[in-house]
């Protein structure tokens, strides 16, 4: 289990990022959730977004929503149509199969309703912890800790956590971070990470957290 710097002002940090957030691009799945309020669309777009740029995810999502507005629509389309709709997202052929399998199971076992619990979602093909947490948080607006590479990197870079991977970060945050911040830590740190706190050569000179950041692992910055 990872270590936590208990003296680090993480709530203050997140409040600062929330104030800066309007300056940055909204993460794509958060944007889709805000616009649709539909857990099914959030699920589909989350699958598309894995290892895919936001601009590709947005356009692919628009195309697939024309084919699939609800899980049962999958019975009226072919795998090739789904592939064409989500291309050129990463691993589009594999994701097309996952989407078809997930839709079929939602119809058969869940009355076309996307589950709102992590453990149930993890039982679906192609859904890992990050995806399951994102669906619960953004699709159902429930407390969930979606930890991707941005959240993991930034929490460690700041000096708040010392963890080995995103899963370790998630479980460490679960025991250290107030639940009121669970949902927002993802979209705030993703936007922050895409805009300023880049993996390589972050924009430290423009960073609102410069005075408190330990810059762990940062060899070069701007």
C-alpha positions, 0 to 999 in steps of 0.5 A: 500500500502506498504512503501518504504525506498527511501534512500535504494540503490536498483539499486546498490544492484541489480547490485551487485547481477548481478555480483554474479549471475554467481555463482548461479543456474539459476532459472528453468523458466529463464533457459527454456526461455533462451534455448527455447525463446518460450512463450508457453514452458515458460507458461507450465513450469511456471504452473508446477513449482508452489509448485514444486522443480526446479529439478522436474520442469526441468524433467517434462518440458522435458517430456511434451515438447515431447507431447506438442510443440504447443497448438493444440497438446493437441487434440492428447493426453489424460489427463492421458498422461499429468498427467504422463508427469508432475508427480511428480510435486505438484498438478499434476492432477489439473495442467494437467487439467489447461494445457489442458484448457489453450491449448484449449483456446489458440487455440480457442481464440488466434490463438495459440499465448500466450498473452503478457499482464498481464490482458489477462493472468490473465483470464486463469485458474490457472494463478495468478499475479506471473505466468502472470508476469513471462510469460510476462517477460521471455516468451515475454521479456517485462517489468514485475514484477514477485514477488514470496516469494523470492522477497517479503522476500528479499526486506523486509529483506534488509529494502528496503520495508515494505509490507504485501504479494507478491502482495503488494510488486509487486504494491509497486515496480511498483511505486518505482523501475525503469522499467529497473530493473523489469525483472531482480529483479525476477531472481536475487533475486530467485537465491540469495534466493535459494543460500544464502538468505534462508528463515530460517538461511540465509548464512549472513557470505557469503552474498555480501550485508552484510554491507547494509542489515537490516536483518529484521525478521532474528532470526538465521543466518550462 
